[in-house]
Amino acid sequence: MTYLVSAPPETLPSVLPRELERAWHAARGAALAETDGPALLFRFLRGPAETPTDLALTDHDARCWAEAVDAARGLDTVAGLSICLRLLALIDLLSRAHWASGHIALHRDGAEISLALLQAASAMPLNREARFDTEAMRTRLSRNRSLAAMVPPDSTKTPPRP
């Protein structure tokens, strides 16, 4: 199946972190059910003088995960496509970036992704190849951690009177 997408992956909108988390859980459920989705080709059209970007999902796991997102949100919508590609980019990031392992907790019944990583993956733009820029993601996460450290956890409470 081929999807012709009228814009490149780097222009797809951000998504809500909870939508990405739902997709993560839906993909896990589809994997446990051994769902087998069809091979997919996404052709991202660009300007008239530019070559389109093609993204082929032929790997069994990627097809399974895309099928789960398609069933939940529809790959024929911009939101569903953005969620799917961000999920795949997140999984790709976790497989390529050793530092990202600090943002995921593996359990016997699955894996839990840190809220910081979900938020970053929900908002970060995809690159031309529909992936996350590994170093940009790392920088964003470290900057967010630094900002969080600057704000005391109980900063909304009134200080005690002497």
Sequence and secondary structure as in RCSB ss.txt:
>XXXX:A:sequence
MTYLVSAPPETLPSVLPRELERAWHAARGAALAETDGPALLFRFLRGPAETPTDLALTDHDARCWAEAVDAARGL
DTVAGLSICLRLLALIDLLSRAHWASGHIALHRDGAEISLALLQAASAMPLNREARFDTEAMRTRLSRNRSLAAM
VPPDSTKTPPRP
>XXXX:A:secstr
 EEEESS GGGS    HHHHHHHHHHHHHHHHTT     EEEEE   TTS  EEEEE SHHHHHHHHHHHHHT T
TSHHHHHHHHHHHHHHHHHHH GGGGGGEEEETTEEEE HHHHHHHHHS   TTS   HHHHHHHHHHHHHHHHH
S TTTTS     
